[in-house]
Amino acid sequence: MGIPDGPVPREIPAATMDAVQELSDNLGTGLNRESLEILTRLCDYGVNPAALAAVVVELRKERDALAAAGDPDALARKEQDERERLERAEARDRRDD
């Protein structure tokens, strides 16, 4: 599957990217705005969002495996970072209620 022919999608409106960033933050994806813009553009080109999500998950697994291979404490730090991120998200949710 290649990128479809046709016009290149226009600039993504800031309000749209703000909403995408907020959704991403609420879901705890850990994706930065640049990554979200790239993924959003790929969706605009017709790439399947579920396929993109699967690629992101696999890339993270590979990154974590490489980090663990070179640093035995990498996975423990990653798990701690994940716990802290979830705690921040829960605190934010409590504030919003």
Residue, then its C-alpha position, 0 to 999 in steps of 0.5 A: m500500500g502506497i501513499p494515495d495520489g492526489p492533493v497533499p492534505r492542507e495544514i492541520p488547523a491548530a485547534t484540531m491539533d490541540a484537540v488531538q494533543e488533549l485526547s492523546d494526553n488523556l489517553g496517556t499515549g506519551l506521544n509528543r505533538e510532532s509525532l501526533e502531527i505526523l500520525t494525523r497526516l498519515c491518517d489524512y493520506g488514508v493510512n489505517p489508524a489501527a495499523l499506525a497504532a500497531v506500528v507505534v506499539e511495536l516500535r516502543k517494544e523494540r526501543d524498550a528491548l534495545a534499552a534493556a539489552g544495553d542497560p539492565d535497569a532500563l525496564a525498571r525505570k520505564e515501569q517507574d516512569e509509567r507509574e508516575r505518568l499514570e499517577r499524574a493522569e489520575a491527579r489531572d482527572r480528579r482535578d477536572d471532576 
